[in-house]
Amino acid sequence: MFDALMAATEKKIQEYLAEIGRRGGLASRRELTRSHAKKMVAIREAKRAALKAGKPWPPRDRRLLKLS
């Protein structure tokens, strides 16, 4: 009797967590445009170059950061 009750409870918990995960996955979907992806890559490369040159990241004045 107790084992059957535990199994039913665990199944309900599993279904509930699956539903939460499904909703979260659908809500967090986004489309990445080509231009946004290019900007992300440019920022990553600028960060890599700055750290390699011993400069602070992020730059103190973000207006000086030029993206091509």
C-alpha positions as CSV (number, residue, x, y, z in Angstrom):
1,M,0.0,0.0,0.0
2,F,2.7,2.4,1.0
3,D,4.9,1.6,-2.0
4,A,2.0,2.2,-4.4
5,L,1.3,5.6,-2.7
6,M,5.0,6.6,-3.0
7,A,5.1,5.6,-6.7
8,A,2.0,7.6,-7.5
9,T,3.4,10.6,-5.6
10,E,6.7,10.4,-7.4
11,K,5.0,10.2,-10.7
12,K,3.0,13.3,-10.0
13,I,6.2,15.1,-8.9
14,Q,7.9,14.0,-12.1
15,E,5.0,15.2,-14.3
16,Y,5.0,18.5,-12.5
17,L,8.7,19.1,-12.9
18,A,8.5,18.1,-16.6
19,E,5.7,20.7,-17.1
20,I,7.8,23.4,-15.4
21,G,10.8,22.5,-17.6
22,R,8.7,22.5,-20.7
23,R,7.3,26.0,-20.0
24,G,10.7,27.4,-19.1
25,G,12.2,26.0,-22.3
26,L,9.5,27.5,-24.4
27,A,9.7,30.9,-22.7
28,S,13.5,31.2,-23.0
29,R,13.6,30.5,-26.7
30,R,14.8,33.4,-28.7
31,E,16.0,34.0,-32.2
32,L,19.5,35.3,-32.8
33,T,19.7,37.6,-35.8
34,R,22.8,37.5,-38.0
35,S,23.7,41.1,-37.0
36,H,23.4,40.4,-33.3
37,A,25.5,37.2,-33.7
38,K,28.2,39.2,-35.4
39,K,28.2,41.8,-32.6
40,M,28.6,39.1,-30.0
41,V,31.6,37.7,-31.9
42,A,33.1,41.1,-32.2
43,I,32.7,41.8,-28.4
44,R,34.2,38.4,-27.6
45,E,37.2,39.0,-29.9
46,A,37.7,42.5,-28.4
47,K,37.6,41.0,-24.9
48,R,40.2,38.4,-25.8
49,A,42.5,41.0,-27.4
50,A,42.1,43.4,-24.4
51,L,42.9,40.7,-21.8
52,K,45.9,39.5,-23.9
53,A,47.2,43.1,-24.0
54,G,46.8,43.4,-20.2
55,K,44.0,46.0,-20.5
56,P,41.0,45.9,-18.1
57,W,37.8,44.4,-19.3
58,P,35.1,45.7,-19.6
59,P,36.6,49.0,-20.7
60,R,36.1,51.9,-18.3
61,D,34.4,54.0,-20.9
62,R,32.2,51.7,-23.2
63,R,31.9,54.5,-25.7
64,L,35.5,53.9,-26.6
65,L,34.7,50.4,-27.6
66,K,34.4,50.3,-31.4
67,L,32.8,47.3,-33.1
68,S,33.4,46.8,-36.7
